[in-house]
Amino acid sequence: MGIKKEPPQVTALCLEETVRFAGSEIPVRIEYPRLSGSGYAVRRINRFYAHAAAALLRFVRRTAGSKRRSPLDAVRAGFTVACCGARHLSLCRQITCRTHTDAPETLQLSETWDLQTGFLCQPYQFLPHRNLRALRKTAVDLAAAQADKSRSVQPASGYAARIRRSTDPKNYYVTDTEVFLFFPPGTLAPADEGVVTLRLARRADVSAPGKEAR
């Protein structure tokens, strides 16, 4: 009998800095995940998130000093773990930027990793769909059904076409039983409604290899 591999522990590291520009102070707080353990996959994933956090901080510094953009008021980034098992890690990242003139904007990102290889997974590994076309068709059907039950997400002219255009195979995360496709604010509903999420049942037999992260 083989030894069962335990899932890694996910802890939060934090980058905090007060960026000063033209007499104003911009508080920046960036939380990013770090996995316990060793091995190529763990090192690769940890390096990815450390580099992403550092890149976001550099972006804030450049934006704060740009005369062509509204100075930022505050930036906060965090993450939530959707699934962490012996084989896969799936999490969402949220980056919220506030300016002096506009309403806060939140960008949602997600990654699902193969913990054996350190590569990013494709959503088709967790679904019966084998290509983007099939995934888009299912998204159209699910969104139409959800719109029938919701007053906030109402189909309009070109609604199905917007879903097909907006279905991005990178915008998903998984739990132990479900796959969540998400759409940025303003694509399927008014921007102030936030992110729209569609839920699909997850396949039980997940064994296909992941795709290398870039």
Secondary structure, 3 states (H helix, E strand, C coil): CCCCCCCCCEEEEEEEEEEEECCEEEEEEEEEEEECCCCHHHHHHHHHHHHHHHHHHHHHHHHHCCCCCCCEEEEEEEEEEEEECCCEEEEEEEEEEEECCCCCEEEEEEEEEECCCCEECCHHHCCCCCCHHHHHHHHHHHHHHHHHHCCCCCCCCCHHHHHHHHCCCCCEEECCCEEEEEECCCCCCCHHHCCEEEEEECCCCCCCCCECCC
